[in-house]
Amino acid sequence: MPQLAYDAVLCDIDGVLRHWPAADPLEQAHGLPVGALAAAAFAPARLHPAITGEITDEPWRSAVAADLADRYRSPEQAHAAVAA
């Protein structure tokens, strides 16, 4: 059997290896309905570019904040919720 340069490959598949904490208290603190952050952050059109490396964390968070600002709150409050 050939010698390999590595012993294992670890792939992080959200929900298997990484679990996101509940955002309910954060949403409530910023006047957002429960589930608003997850809906904005994990919308397929927004999530796919983030998990495939097409965009980095900063533009992903900015897009989430923009979506929240459009739907629920002012841009300042939306950015504060995403940054928290």
PDB file with one MODEL, atoms N, CA, C and O in Angstrom:
MODEL        1
ATOM      1  N   MET A   1       0.851  -1.171   0.000  1.00  0.00           N
ATOM      2  CA  MET A   1       0.000   0.000   0.000  1.00  0.00           C
ATOM      3  C   MET A   1       0.900   1.239   0.000  1.00  0.00           C
ATOM      4  O   MET A   1       1.880   1.286   0.743  1.00  0.00           O
ATOM      5  N   PRO A   2       0.578   2.247  -0.827  1.00  0.00           N
ATOM      6  CA  PRO A   2       1.426   3.449  -0.900  1.00  0.00           C
ATOM      7  C   PRO A   2       1.351   4.281   0.384  1.00  0.00           C
ATOM      8  O   PRO A   2       0.330   4.298   1.072  1.00  0.00           O
ATOM      9  N   GLN A   3       2.455   4.969   0.688  1.00  0.00           N
ATOM     10  CA  GLN A   3       2.521   5.869   1.847  1.00  0.00           C
ATOM     11  C   GLN A   3       1.785   7.166   1.521  1.00  0.00           C
ATOM     12  O   GLN A   3       2.064   7.783   0.492  1.00  0.00           O
ATOM     13  N   LEU A   4       0.860   7.590   2.366  1.00  0.00           N
ATOM     14  CA  LEU A   4       0.107   8.822   2.164  1.00  0.00           C
ATOM     15  C   LEU A   4       0.715   9.943   2.990  1.00  0.00           C
ATOM     16  O   LEU A   4       1.308   9.701   4.041  1.00  0.00           O
ATOM     17  N   ALA A   5       0.563  11.177   2.507  1.00  0.00           N
ATOM     18  CA  ALA A   5       1.118  12.342   3.196  1.00  0.00           C
ATOM     19  C   ALA A   5       0.245  12.778   4.375  1.00  0.00           C
ATOM     20  O   ALA A   5       0.605  13.711   5.094  1.00  0.00           O
ATOM     21  N   TYR A   6      -0.871  12.131   4.578  1.00  0.00           N
ATOM     22  CA  TYR A   6      -1.788  12.510   5.650  1.00  0.00           C
ATOM     23  C   TYR A   6      -2.437  11.255   6.215  1.00  0.00           C
ATOM     24  O   TYR A   6      -2.482  10.212   5.561  1.00  0.00           O
ATOM     25  N   ASP A   7      -2.934  11.372   7.428  1.00  0.00           N
ATOM     26  CA  ASP A   7      -3.589  10.242   8.086  1.00  0.00           C
ATOM     27  C   ASP A   7      -5.109  10.303   8.001  1.00  0.00           C
ATOM     28  O   ASP A   7      -5.788   9.277   8.039  1.00  0.00           O
ATOM     29  N   ALA A   8      -5.629  11.518   7.887  1.00  0.00           N
ATOM     30  CA  ALA A   8      -7.082  11.678   7.876  1.00  0.00           C
ATOM     31  C   ALA A   8      -7.453  12.977   7.185  1.00  0.00           C
ATOM     32  O   ALA A   8      -6.633  13.885   7.048  1.00  0.00           O
ATOM     33  N   VAL A   9      -8.688  13.048   6.758  1.00  0.00           N
ATOM     34  CA  VAL A   9      -9.255  14.272   6.195  1.00  0.00           C
ATOM     35  C   VAL A   9     -10.472  14.612   7.053  1.00  0.00           C
ATOM     36  O   VAL A   9     -11.359  13.782   7.249  1.00  0.00           O
ATOM     37  N   LEU A  10     -10.498  15.833   7.557  1.00  0.00           N
ATOM     38  CA  LEU A  10     -11.611  16.281   8.384  1.00  0.00           C
ATOM     39  C   LEU A  10     -12.409  17.317   7.606  1.00  0.00           C
ATOM     40  O   LEU A  10     -11.867  18.340   7.186  1.00  0.00           O
ATOM     41  N   CYS A  11     -13.682  17.054   7.416  1.00  0.00           N
ATOM     42  CA  CYS A  11     -14.566  17.985   6.709  1.00  0.00           C
ATOM     43  C   CYS A  11     -15.620  18.482   7.695  1.00  0.00           C
ATOM     44  O   CYS A  11     -16.306  17.686   8.337  1.00  0.00           O
ATOM     45  N   ASP A  12     -15.742  19.793   7.809  1.00  0.00           N
ATOM     46  CA  ASP A  12     -16.730  20.384   8.710  1.00  0.00           C
ATOM     47  C   ASP A  12     -18.020  20.609   7.939  1.00  0.00           C
ATOM     48  O   ASP A  12     -18.096  21.477   7.070  1.00  0.00           O
ATOM     49  N   ILE A  13     -19.011  19.834   8.262  1.00  0.00           N
ATOM     50  CA  ILE A  13     -20.319  19.968   7.636  1.00  0.00           C
ATOM     51  C   ILE A  13     -21.251  20.513   8.708  1.00  0.00           C
ATOM     52  O   ILE A  13     -21.561  19.818   9.676  1.00  0.00           O
ATOM     53  N   ASP A  14     -21.697  21.749   8.541  1.00  0.00           N
ATOM     54  CA  ASP A  14     -22.520  22.396   9.567  1.00  0.00           C
ATOM     55  C   ASP A  14     -23.661  21.498  10.003  1.00  0.00           C
ATOM     56  O   ASP A  14     -24.329  20.861   9.188  1.00  0.00           O
ATOM     57  N   GLY A  15     -23.865  21.467  11.304  1.00  0.00           N
ATOM     58  CA  GLY A  15     -24.909  20.641  11.877  1.00  0.00           C
ATOM     59  C   GLY A  15     -24.425  19.260  12.255  1.00  0.00           C
ATOM     60  O   GLY A  15     -25.092  18.557  13.015  1.00  0.00           O
ATOM     61  N   VAL A  16     -23.273  18.856  11.738  1.00  0.00           N
ATOM     62  CA  VAL A  16     -22.686  17.572  12.097  1.00  0.00           C
ATOM     63  C   VAL A  16     -21.568  17.808  13.102  1.00  0.00           C
ATOM     64  O   VAL A  16     -21.574  17.243  14.196  1.00  0.00           O
ATOM     65  N   LEU A  17     -20.617  18.638  12.727  1.00  0.00           N
ATOM     66  CA  LEU A  17     -19.498  18.942  13.613  1.00  0.00           C
ATOM     67  C   LEU A  17     -19.660  20.273  14.319  1.00  0.00           C
ATOM     68  O   LEU A  17     -19.112  20.471  15.404  1.00  0.00           O
ATOM     69  N   ARG A  18     -20.384  21.161  13.735  1.00  0.00           N
ATOM     70  CA  ARG A  18     -20.569  22.486  14.335  1.00  0.00           C
ATOM     71  C   ARG A  18     -22.058  22.731  14.521  1.00  0.00           C
ATOM     72  O   ARG A  18     -22.853  22.582  13.593  1.00  0.00           O
ATOM     73  N   HIS A  19     -22.409  23.105  15.726  1.00  0.00           N
ATOM     74  CA  HIS A  19     -23.794  23.439  16.042  1.00  0.00           C
ATOM     75  C   HIS A  19     -23.848  24.901  16.448  1.00  0.00           C
ATOM     76  O   HIS A  19     -23.100  25.338  17.322  1.00  0.00           O
ATOM     77  N   TRP A  20     -24.726  25.649  15.819  1.00  0.00           N
ATOM     78  CA  TRP A  20     -24.878  27.068  16.130  1.00  0.00           C
ATOM     79  C   TRP A  20     -25.724  27.205  17.381  1.00  0.00           C
ATOM     80  O   TRP A  20     -26.753  26.541  17.501  1.00  0.00           O
ATOM     81  N   PRO A  21     -25.313  28.058  18.322  1.00  0.00           N
ATOM     82  CA  PRO A  21     -26.132  28.269  19.522  1.00  0.00           C
ATOM     83  C   PRO A  21     -27.442  28.969  19.162  1.00  0.00           C
ATOM     84  O   PRO A  21     -27.541  29.657  18.146  1.00  0.00           O
ATOM     85  N   ALA A  22     -28.425  28.779  20.008  1.00  0.00           N
ATOM     86  CA  ALA A  22     -29.714  29.445  19.787  1.00  0.00           C
ATOM     87  C   ALA A  22     -29.517  30.956  19.818  1.00  0.00           C
ATOM     88  O   ALA A  22     -28.801  31.482  20.670  1.00  0.00           O
ATOM     89  N   ALA A  23     -30.148  31.634  18.899  1.00  0.00           N
ATOM     90  CA  ALA A  23     -30.003  33.090  18.792  1.00  0.00           C
ATOM     91  C   ALA A  23     -31.184  33.831  19.409  1.00  0.00           C
ATOM     92  O   ALA A  23     -31.256  35.057  19.328  1.00  0.00           O
ATOM     93  N   ASP A  24     -32.109  33.097  20.025  1.00  0.00           N
ATOM     94  CA  ASP A  24     -33.316  33.732  20.565  1.00  0.00           C
ATOM     95  C   ASP A  24     -33.017  34.935  21.459  1.00  0.00           C
ATOM     96  O   ASP A  24     -33.604  35.996  21.247  1.00  0.00           O
ATOM     97  N   PRO A  25     -32.121  34.816  22.459  1.00  0.00           N
ATOM     98  CA  PRO A  25     -31.857  35.982  23.321  1.00  0.00           C
ATOM     99  C   PRO A  25     -31.255  37.155  22.546  1.00  0.00           C
ATOM    100  O   PRO A  25     -31.574  38.312  22.818  1.00  0.00           O
ATOM    101  N   LEU A  26     -30.400  36.858  21.598  1.00  0.00           N
ATOM    102  CA  LEU A  26     -29.783  37.904  20.776  1.00  0.00           C
ATOM    103  C   LEU A  26     -30.839  38.597  19.923  1.00  0.00           C
ATOM    104  O   LEU A  26     -30.870  39.823  19.827  1.00  0.00           O
ATOM    105  N   GLU A  27     -31.699  37.801  19.308  1.00  0.00           N
ATOM    106  CA  GLU A  27     -32.766  38.377  18.487  1.00  0.00           C
ATOM    107  C   GLU A  27     -33.691  39.244  19.338  1.00  0.00           C
ATOM    108  O   GLU A  27     -34.058  40.348  18.937  1.00  0.00           O
ATOM    109  N   GLN A  28     -34.060  38.747  20.498  1.00  0.00           N
ATOM    110  CA  GLN A  28     -34.943  39.512  21.380  1.00  0.00           C
ATOM    111  C   GLN A  28     -34.282  40.810  21.828  1.00  0.00           C
ATOM    112  O   GLN A  28     -34.941  41.848  21.901  1.00  0.00           O
ATOM    113  N   ALA A  29     -32.989  40.761  22.125  1.00  0.00           N
ATOM    114  CA  ALA A  29     -32.270  41.962  22.576  1.00  0.00           C
ATOM    115  C   ALA A  29     -32.216  43.035  21.502  1.00  0.00           C
ATOM    116  O   ALA A  29     -32.108  44.222  21.811  1.00  0.00           O
ATOM    117  N   HIS A  30     -32.291  42.623  20.236  1.00  0.00           N
ATOM    118  CA  HIS A  30     -32.206  43.575  19.130  1.00  0.00           C
ATOM    119  C   HIS A  30     -33.547  43.780  18.427  1.00  0.00           C
ATOM    120  O   HIS A  30     -33.602  44.347  17.335  1.00  0.00           O
ATOM    121  N   GLY A  31     -34.624  43.319  19.055  1.00  0.00           N
ATOM    122  CA  GLY A  31     -35.955  43.557  18.520  1.00  0.00           C
ATOM    123  C   GLY A  31     -36.277  42.778  17.262  1.00  0.00           C
ATOM    124  O   GLY A  31     -37.087  43.218  16.447  1.00  0.00           O
ATOM    125  N   LEU A  32     -35.647  41.620  17.097  1.00  0.00           N
ATOM    126  CA  LEU A  32     -35.904  40.787  15.919  1.00  0.00           C
ATOM    127  C   LEU A  32     -36.795  39.615  16.307  1.00  0.00           C
ATOM    128  O   LEU A  32     -36.730  39.142  17.441  1.00  0.00           O
ATOM    129  N   PRO A  33     -37.621  39.142  15.389  1.00  0.00           N
ATOM    130  CA  PRO A  33     -38.415  37.955  15.686  1.00  0.00           C
ATOM    131  C   PRO A  33     -37.509  36.727  15.805  1.00  0.00           C
ATOM    132  O   PRO A  33     -36.461  36.656  15.163  1.00  0.00           O
ATOM    133  N   VAL A  34     -37.921  35.769  16.625  1.00  0.00           N
ATOM    134  CA  VAL A  34     -37.163  34.529  16.769  1.00  0.00           C
ATOM    135  C   VAL A  34     -37.063  33.856  15.405  1.00  0.00           C
ATOM    136  O   VAL A  34     -38.064  33.698  14.705  1.00  0.00           O
ATOM    137  N   GLY A  35     -35.863  33.466  15.039  1.00  0.00           N
ATOM    138  CA  GLY A  35     -35.615  32.809  13.759  1.00  0.00           C
ATOM    139  C   GLY A  35     -35.160  33.742  12.658  1.00  0.00           C
ATOM    140  O   GLY A  35     -34.784  33.287  11.578  1.00  0.00           O
ATOM    141  N   ALA A  36     -35.187  35.048  12.912  1.00  0.00           N
ATOM    142  CA  ALA A  36     -34.826  36.014  11.867  1.00  0.00           C
ATOM    143  C   ALA A  36     -33.361  35.900  11.451  1.00  0.00           C
ATOM    144  O   ALA A  36     -33.048  35.968  10.263  1.00  0.00           O
ATOM    145  N   LEU A  37     -32.465  35.728  12.419  1.00  0.00           N
ATOM    146  CA  LEU A  37     -31.041  35.617  12.077  1.00  0.00           C
ATOM    147  C   LEU A  37     -30.770  34.374  11.239  1.00  0.00           C
ATOM    148  O   LEU A  37     -30.077  34.446  10.224  1.00  0.00           O
ATOM    149  N   ALA A  38     -31.309  33.244  11.655  1.00  0.00           N
ATOM    150  CA  ALA A  38     -31.089  32.011  10.895  1.00  0.00           C
ATOM    151  C   ALA A  38     -31.677  32.119   9.494  1.00  0.00           C
ATOM    152  O   ALA A  38     -31.056  31.686   8.524  1.00  0.00           O
ATOM    153  N   ALA A  39     -32.862  32.689   9.386  1.00  0.00           N
ATOM    154  CA  ALA A  39     -33.487  32.832   8.067  1.00  0.00           C
ATOM    155  C   ALA A  39     -32.636  33.693   7.145  1.00  0.00           C
ATOM    156  O   ALA A  39     -32.480  33.383   5.964  1.00  0.00           O
ATOM    157  N   ALA A  40     -32.086  34.773   7.687  1.00  0.00           N
ATOM    158  CA  ALA A  40     -31.257  35.659   6.863  1.00  0.00           C
ATOM    159  C   ALA A  40     -29.897  35.039   6.574  1.00  0.00           C
ATOM    160  O   ALA A  40     -29.404  35.121   5.448  1.00  0.00           O
ATOM    161  N   ALA A  41     -29.290  34.423   7.575  1.00  0.00           N
ATOM    162  CA  ALA A  41     -27.933  33.895   7.422  1.00  0.00           C
ATOM    163  C   ALA A  41     -27.873  32.640   6.568  1.00  0.00           C
ATOM    164  O   ALA A  41     -26.916  32.443   5.819  1.00  0.00           O
ATOM    165  N   PHE A  42     -28.888  31.789   6.674  1.00  0.00           N
ATOM    166  CA  PHE A  42     -28.830  30.493   6.013  1.00  0.00           C
ATOM    167  C   PHE A  42     -29.757  30.372   4.810  1.00  0.00           C
ATOM    168  O   PHE A  42     -30.044  29.265   4.354  1.00  0.00           O
ATOM    169  N   ALA A  43     -30.224  31.504   4.297  1.00  0.00           N
ATOM    170  CA  ALA A  43     -30.989  31.467   3.046  1.00  0.00           C
ATOM    171  C   ALA A  43     -30.091  30.847   1.975  1.00  0.00           C
ATOM    172  O   ALA A  43     -28.931  31.242   1.859  1.00  0.00           O
ATOM    173  N   PRO A  44     -30.584  29.898   1.199  1.00  0.00           N
ATOM    174  CA  PRO A  44     -29.723  29.183   0.257  1.00  0.00           C
ATOM    175  C   PRO A  44     -28.886  30.078  -0.653  1.00  0.00           C
ATOM    176  O   PRO A  44     -27.709  29.798  -0.878  1.00  0.00           O
ATOM    177  N   ALA A  45     -29.463  31.125  -1.166  1.00  0.00           N
ATOM    178  CA  ALA A  45     -28.709  32.002  -2.075  1.00  0.00           C
ATOM    179  C   ALA A  45     -27.569  32.718  -1.352  1.00  0.00           C
ATOM    180  O   ALA A  45     -26.576  33.087  -1.979  1.00  0.00           O
ATOM    181  N   ARG A  46     -27.702  32.914  -0.056  1.00  0.00           N
ATOM    182  CA  ARG A  46     -26.661  33.583   0.729  1.00  0.00           C
ATOM    183  C   ARG A  46     -25.673  32.564   1.297  1.00  0.00           C
ATOM    184  O   ARG A  46     -24.471  32.825   1.344  1.00  0.00           O
ATOM    185  N   LEU A  47     -26.169  31.421   1.724  1.00  0.00           N
ATOM    186  CA  LEU A  47     -25.323  30.429   2.375  1.00  0.00           C
ATOM    187  C   LEU A  47     -24.352  29.762   1.406  1.00  0.00           C
ATOM    188  O   LEU A  47     -23.176  29.592   1.728  1.00  0.00           O
ATOM    189  N   HIS A  48     -24.825  29.388   0.241  1.00  0.00           N
ATOM    190  CA  HIS A  48     -23.979  28.640  -0.700  1.00  0.00           C
ATOM    191  C   HIS A  48     -22.668  29.357  -1.018  1.00  0.00           C
ATOM    192  O   HIS A  48     -21.612  28.729  -0.938  1.00  0.00           O
ATOM    193  N   PRO A  49     -22.687  30.649  -1.375  1.00  0.00           N
ATOM    194  CA  PRO A  49     -21.406  31.322  -1.634  1.00  0.00           C
ATOM    195  C   PRO A  49     -20.499  31.366  -0.403  1.00  0.00           C
ATOM    196  O   PRO A  49     -19.276  31.356  -0.540  1.00  0.00           O
ATOM    197  N   ALA A  50     -21.080  31.414   0.787  1.00  0.00           N
ATOM    198  CA  ALA A  50     -20.272  31.477   2.008  1.00  0.00           C
ATOM    199  C   ALA A  50     -19.600  30.144   2.309  1.00  0.00           C
ATOM    200  O   ALA A  50     -18.429  30.120   2.690  1.00  0.00           O
ATOM    201  N   ILE A  51     -20.310  29.045   2.148  1.00  0.00           N
ATOM    202  CA  ILE A  51     -19.734  27.749   2.505  1.00  0.00           C
ATOM    203  C   ILE A  51     -18.869  27.156   1.404  1.00  0.00           C
ATOM    204  O   ILE A  51     -18.135  26.197   1.641  1.00  0.00           O
ATOM    205  N   THR A  52     -18.948  27.713   0.211  1.00  0.00           N
ATOM    206  CA  THR A  52     -18.088  27.225  -0.874  1.00  0.00           C
ATOM    207  C   THR A  52     -16.873  28.108  -1.090  1.00  0.00           C
ATOM    208  O   THR A  52     -16.055  27.833  -1.968  1.00  0.00           O
ATOM    209  N   GLY A  53     -16.744  29.168  -0.297  1.00  0.00           N
ATOM    210  CA  GLY A  53     -15.571  30.029  -0.404  1.00  0.00           C
ATOM    211  C   GLY A  53     -15.658  31.104  -1.464  1.00  0.00           C
ATOM    212  O   GLY A  53     -14.668  31.785  -1.731  1.00  0.00           O
ATOM    213  N   GLU A  54     -16.824  31.274  -2.077  1.00  0.00           N
ATOM    214  CA  GLU A  54     -16.982  32.331  -3.081  1.00  0.00           C
ATOM    215  C   GLU A  54     -16.915  33.711  -2.446  1.00  0.00           C
ATOM    216  O   GLU A  54     -16.448  34.666  -3.066  1.00  0.00           O
ATOM    217  N   ILE A  55     -17.389  33.812  -1.195  1.00  0.00           N
ATOM    218  CA  ILE A  55     -17.292  35.065  -0.447  1.00  0.00           C
ATOM    219  C   ILE A  55     -16.709  34.749   0.929  1.00  0.00           C
ATOM    220  O   ILE A  55     -16.775  33.613   1.398  1.00  0.00           O
ATOM    221  N   THR A  56     -16.144  35.759   1.561  1.00  0.00           N
ATOM    222  CA  THR A  56     -15.582  35.581   2.894  1.00  0.00           C
ATOM    223  C   THR A  56     -16.618  35.941   3.956  1.00  0.00           C
ATOM    224  O   THR A  56     -17.740  36.338   3.641  1.00  0.00           O
ATOM    225  N   ASP A  57     -16.225  35.798   5.198  1.00  0.00           N
ATOM    226  CA  ASP A  57     -17.132  36.043   6.314  1.00  0.00           C
ATOM    227  C   ASP A  57     -17.671  37.472   6.326  1.00  0.00           C
ATOM    228  O   ASP A  57     -18.858  37.684   6.573  1.00  0.00           O
ATOM    229  N   GLU A  58     -16.816  38.440   6.065  1.00  0.00           N
ATOM    230  CA  GLU A  58     -17.244  39.847   6.144  1.00  0.00           C
ATOM    231  C   GLU A  58     -18.377  40.185   5.169  1.00  0.00           C
ATOM    232  O   GLU A  58     -19.381  40.753   5.600  1.00  0.00           O
ATOM    233  N   PRO A  59     -18.261  39.861   3.868  1.00  0.00           N
ATOM    234  CA  PRO A  59     -19.394  40.167   2.982  1.00  0.00           C
ATOM    235  C   PRO A  59     -20.639  39.337   3.295  1.00  0.00           C
ATOM    236  O   PRO A  59     -21.761  39.791   3.068  1.00  0.00           O
ATOM    237  N   TRP A  60     -20.444  38.124   3.815  1.00  0.00           N
ATOM    238  CA  TRP A  60     -21.598  37.310   4.203  1.00  0.00           C
ATOM    239  C   TRP A  60     -22.344  37.987   5.345  1.00  0.00           C
ATOM    240  O   TRP A  60     -23.567  38.115   5.294  1.00  0.00           O
ATOM    241  N   ARG A  61     -21.617  38.422   6.381  1.00  0.00           N
ATOM    242  CA  ARG A  61     -22.245  39.104   7.511  1.00  0.00           C
ATOM    243  C   ARG A  61     -22.901  40.416   7.071  1.00  0.00           C
ATOM    244  O   ARG A  61     -23.981  40.764   7.548  1.00  0.00           O
ATOM    245  N   SER A  62     -22.252  41.132   6.172  1.00  0.00           N
ATOM    246  CA  SER A  62     -22.833  42.385   5.668  1.00  0.00           C
ATOM    247  C   SER A  62     -24.143  42.123   4.940  1.00  0.00           C
ATOM    248  O   SER A  62     -25.099  42.885   5.083  1.00  0.00           O
ATOM    249  N   ALA A  63     -24.189  41.046   4.160  1.00  0.00           N
ATOM    250  CA  ALA A  63     -25.417  40.700   3.441  1.00  0.00           C
ATOM    251  C   ALA A  63     -26.524  40.294   4.413  1.00  0.00           C
ATOM    252  O   ALA A  63     -27.689  40.634   4.210  1.00  0.00           O
ATOM    253  N   VAL A  64     -26.158  39.569   5.465  1.00  0.00           N
ATOM    254  CA  VAL A  64     -27.141  39.188   6.486  1.00  0.00           C
ATOM    255  C   VAL A  64     -27.697  40.444   7.154  1.00  0.00           C
ATOM    256  O   VAL A  64     -28.909  40.576   7.323  1.00  0.00           O
ATOM    257  N   ALA A  65     -26.817  41.356   7.529  1.00  0.00           N
ATOM    258  CA  ALA A  65     -27.251  42.603   8.174  1.00  0.00           C
ATOM    259  C   ALA A  65     -28.134  43.424   7.241  1.00  0.00           C
ATOM    260  O   ALA A  65     -29.128  44.003   7.681  1.00  0.00           O
ATOM    261  N   ALA A  66     -27.785  43.481   5.965  1.00  0.00           N
ATOM    262  CA  ALA A  66     -28.593  44.237   4.999  1.00  0.00           C
ATOM    263  C   ALA A  66     -29.987  43.632   4.876  1.00  0.00           C
ATOM    264  O   ALA A  66     -30.979  44.358   4.800  1.00  0.00           O
ATOM    265  N   ASP A  67     -30.062  42.305   4.857  1.00  0.00           N
ATOM    266  CA  ASP A  67     -31.358  41.633   4.780  1.00  0.00           C
ATOM    267  C   ASP A  67     -32.196  41.947   6.021  1.00  0.00           C
ATOM    268  O   ASP A  67     -33.383  42.254   5.912  1.00  0.00           O
ATOM    269  N   LEU A  68     -31.577  41.869   7.193  1.00  0.00           N
ATOM    270  CA  LEU A  68     -32.297  42.180   8.431  1.00  0.00           C
ATOM    271  C   LEU A  68     -32.750  43.631   8.458  1.00  0.00           C
ATOM    272  O   LEU A  68     -33.865  43.927   8.887  1.00  0.00           O
ATOM    273  N   ALA A  69     -31.896  44.536   8.004  1.00  0.00           N
ATOM    274  CA  ALA A  69     -32.249  45.961   7.980  1.00  0.00           C
ATOM    275  C   ALA A  69     -33.435  46.209   7.056  1.00  0.00           C
ATOM    276  O   ALA A  69     -34.331  46.988   7.381  1.00  0.00           O
ATOM    277  N   ASP A  70     -33.439  45.541   5.900  1.00  0.00           N
ATOM    278  CA  ASP A  70     -34.549  45.701   4.955  1.00  0.00           C
ATOM    279  C   ASP A  70     -35.861  45.179   5.535  1.00  0.00           C
ATOM    280  O   ASP A  70     -36.922  45.762   5.315  1.00  0.00           O
ATOM    281  N   ARG A  71     -35.780  44.088   6.268  1.00  0.00           N
ATOM    282  CA  ARG A  71     -36.990  43.436   6.750  1.00  0.00           C
ATOM    283  C   ARG A  71     -37.510  43.974   8.082  1.00  0.00           C
ATOM    284  O   ARG A  71     -38.720  44.083   8.282  1.00  0.00           O
ATOM    285  N   TYR A  72     -36.587  44.312   8.996  1.00  0.00           N
ATOM    286  CA  TYR A  72     -37.039  44.538  10.367  1.00  0.00           C
ATOM    287  C   TYR A  72     -36.604  45.844  11.020  1.00  0.00           C
ATOM    288  O   TYR A  72     -37.413  46.493  11.682  1.00  0.00           O
ATOM    289  N   ARG A  73     -35.355  46.242  10.852  1.00  0.00           N
ATOM    290  CA  ARG A  73     -34.816  47.307  11.689  1.00  0.00           C
ATOM    291  C   ARG A  73     -33.969  48.264  10.874  1.00  0.00           C
ATOM    292  O   ARG A  73     -33.832  48.129   9.658  1.00  0.00           O
ATOM    293  N   SER A  74     -33.413  49.221  11.569  1.00  0.00           N
ATOM    294  CA  SER A  74     -32.492  50.156  10.935  1.00  0.00           C
ATOM    295  C   SER A  74     -31.177  49.447  10.629  1.00  0.00           C
ATOM    296  O   SER A  74     -30.873  48.430  11.252  1.00  0.00           O
ATOM    297  N   PRO A  75     -30.393  49.960   9.686  1.00  0.00           N
ATOM    298  CA  PRO A  75     -29.095  49.346   9.380  1.00  0.00           C
ATOM    299  C   PRO A  75     -28.179  49.252  10.599  1.00  0.00           C
ATOM    300  O   PRO A  75     -27.470  48.257  10.753  1.00  0.00           O
ATOM    301  N   GLU A  76     -28.179  50.255  11.458  1.00  0.00           N
ATOM    302  CA  GLU A  76     -27.305  50.235  12.632  1.00  0.00           C
ATOM    303  C   GLU A  76     -27.684  49.093  13.572  1.00  0.00           C
ATOM    304  O   GLU A  76     -26.811  48.380  14.066  1.00  0.00           O
ATOM    305  N   GLN A  77     -28.976  48.919  13.817  1.00  0.00           N
ATOM    306  CA  GLN A  77     -29.424  47.856  14.713  1.00  0.00           C
ATOM    307  C   GLN A  77     -29.183  46.483  14.095  1.00  0.00           C
ATOM    308  O   GLN A  77     -28.823  45.543  14.803  1.00  0.00           O
ATOM    309  N   ALA A  78     -29.373  46.359  12.800  1.00  0.00           N
ATOM    310  CA  ALA A  78     -29.136  45.079  12.130  1.00  0.00           C
ATOM    311  C   ALA A  78     -27.662  44.710  12.197  1.00  0.00           C
ATOM    312  O   ALA A  78     -27.328  43.562  12.489  1.00  0.00           O
ATOM    313  N   HIS A  79     -26.778  45.661  11.932  1.00  0.00           N
ATOM    314  CA  HIS A  79     -25.337  45.382  12.005  1.00  0.00           C
ATOM    315  C   HIS A  79     -24.929  45.030  13.431  1.00  0.00           C
ATOM    316  O   HIS A  79     -24.067  44.173  13.628  1.00  0.00           O
ATOM    317  N   ALA A  80     -25.532  45.674  14.427  1.00  0.00           N
ATOM    318  CA  ALA A  80     -25.227  45.363  15.823  1.00  0.00           C
ATOM    319  C   ALA A  80     -25.649  43.934  16.168  1.00  0.00           C
ATOM    320  O   ALA A  80     -24.932  43.233  16.881  1.00  0.00           O
ATOM    321  N   ALA A  81     -26.791  43.505  15.672  1.00  0.00           N
ATOM    322  CA  ALA A  81     -27.260  42.141  15.934  1.00  0.00           C
ATOM    323  C   ALA A  81     -26.334  41.120  15.295  1.00  0.00           C
ATOM    324  O   ALA A  81     -26.023  40.101  15.911  1.00  0.00           O
ATOM    325  N   VAL A  82     -25.891  41.376  14.077  1.00  0.00           N
ATOM    326  CA  VAL A  82     -25.004  40.444  13.378  1.00  0.00           C
ATOM    327  C   VAL A  82     -23.626  40.422  14.032  1.00  0.00           C
ATOM    328  O   VAL A  82     -22.993  39.368  14.099  1.00  0.00           O
ATOM    329  N   ALA A  83     -23.162  41.550  14.506  1.00  0.00           N
ATOM    330  CA  ALA A  83     -21.835  41.630  15.122  1.00  0.00           C
ATOM    331  C   ALA A  83     -21.801  41.017  16.522  1.00  0.00           C
ATOM    332  O   ALA A  83     -20.737  40.636  17.009  1.00  0.00           O
ATOM    333  N   ALA A  84     -22.967  40.920  17.170  1.00  0.00           N
ATOM    334  CA  ALA A  84     -23.007  40.420  18.562  1.00  0.00           C
ATOM    335  C   ALA A  84     -22.724  38.931  18.645  1.00  0.00           C
ATOM    336  O   ALA A  84     -22.721  38.363  19.737  1.00  0.00           O
TER     337      ALA A  84
ENDMDL
END
